[in-house]
């Protein structure tokens, strides 16, 4: 390979050195082992990689990246391969080495006194949840892919999830970071300093960079106390505006609301058809539904402890009496609460099974989101007759997943033919509203071109400058996140 962006086989000299470094468990050309990792979760992007490297330590990652730099071999880092935007899919020409961090799956330390955990990049999120729970703590980030998403990937994409409302995105939970830079040097920053004023926070430069500036190998993470009590409820409402009003009332009542998930009636119906044994939480017809979770603990204010369930029920009863909500039911047990969450976490899979759709992970200011959801859906359906548009998700932090479903009996290639125009239309609306075309999924390869078109020129210039400074050879996850500079205009 003469340049990281050219096609062709990976040099034999590199492969010999990598095989000596990693051993038979760390480097393979076995197609059966590689094949599951060549396609993104949604099945939209299909890459090719003739070799899969699986380093087992930070030292091996550093040595491998040094080899890549010396031989001009591009690489694509990968964790659980749960990217929604093709961010971990290798290029189609086979020119890049696929680097899996899944062997680096140790929790190096869990300090119950300090409330911190040091987890390697390949630790699965659910594994961290279990380890923290066994020590009397919890890691307050959760999402539907918790059984496969890894800590490295969650850091690299600055993942969100269902508890951002209270605890923030992944970046807010990272207290320290270890990463290997494109030249093979190691950033040793795992010490969890609460205050460190030695210039800009370099951890945050790597968080959300999608592996384009280096490979995150471990992170020191903030844990929080397990709640003394958790209360979960499901409410039926007439509109997103009513849902946001309800959230503000719950917060004003002193409730520590951790999750507030909004689901339209049509998405609930799809889940009930798709999920065996699922039952509607409420009787009657409600155009919108809200899944609410509040906790009582040391940080939970006046309604800490077991009183959180009574407080939530009282607030919902008052909202019902005022006509703000149409109905509500508190979860009577942890099993019922889990059933509520199973419905929410199955929306994406149910919509995927229901037929072709164009999905968008967007954000606008929280106060503007209810009106935006309604207006954008109506505008999309007018612009693309026969489609059905709706949003669901994290209303409390201004992030929803806005999907435009294909018309009935649409051809199998509808998304391929119409998807770009639909997305351009939606992203133009989002940008006009002062929002973001990527709230929590990242840019990957799916949104790189629209990012180039709609992104603020100063922001794009800064991203390109950072990329050029840290990765001048363009070896790290090529074709992702950072748009290429526009070619000079013809004279």
Secondary structure as GFF3:
##gff-version 3
##sequence-region A 1 491
A	DSSP	alpha_helix	12	22	.	.	.	ID=ss1
A	DSSP	beta_strand	27	28	.	.	.	ID=ss2
A	DSSP	alpha_helix	31	35	.	.	.	ID=ss3
A	DSSP	beta_strand	52	53	.	.	.	ID=ss4
A	DSSP	alpha_helix	58	71	.	.	.	ID=ss5
A	DSSP	beta_strand	74	78	.	.	.	ID=ss6
A	DSSP	beta_strand	96	100	.	.	.	ID=ss7
A	DSSP	beta_strand	107	111	.	.	.	ID=ss8
A	DSSP	beta_strand	116	120	.	.	.	ID=ss9
A	DSSP	alpha_helix	125	134	.	.	.	ID=ss10
A	DSSP	beta_strand	137	138	.	.	.	ID=ss11
A	DSSP	alpha_helix	151	156	.	.	.	ID=ss12
A	DSSP	alpha_helix	164	167	.	.	.	ID=ss13
A	DSSP	alpha_helix	170	173	.	.	.	ID=ss14
A	DSSP	beta_strand	174	181	.	.	.	ID=ss15
A	DSSP	beta_strand	186	189	.	.	.	ID=ss16
A	DSSP	alpha_helix	202	206	.	.	.	ID=ss17
A	DSSP	beta_strand	214	222	.	.	.	ID=ss18
A	DSSP	beta_strand	224	225	.	.	.	ID=ss19
A	DSSP	beta_strand	229	237	.	.	.	ID=ss20
A	DSSP	alpha_helix	240	252	.	.	.	ID=ss21
A	DSSP	beta_strand	256	264	.	.	.	ID=ss22
A	DSSP	alpha_helix	265	274	.	.	.	ID=ss23
A	DSSP	beta_strand	288	296	.	.	.	ID=ss24
A	DSSP	three_ten_helix	301	303	.	.	.	ID=ss25
A	DSSP	alpha_helix	307	321	.	.	.	ID=ss26
A	DSSP	beta_strand	327	330	.	.	.	ID=ss27
A	DSSP	alpha_helix	334	345	.	.	.	ID=ss28
A	DSSP	alpha_helix	347	354	.	.	.	ID=ss29
A	DSSP	beta_strand	357	363	.	.	.	ID=ss30
A	DSSP	alpha_helix	366	383	.	.	.	ID=ss31
A	DSSP	beta_strand	388	394	.	.	.	ID=ss32
A	DSSP	three_ten_helix	395	397	.	.	.	ID=ss33
A	DSSP	beta_strand	399	405	.	.	.	ID=ss34
A	DSSP	alpha_helix	414	432	.	.	.	ID=ss35
A	DSSP	alpha_helix	448	454	.	.	.	ID=ss36
A	DSSP	alpha_helix	457	470	.	.	.	ID=ss37
###
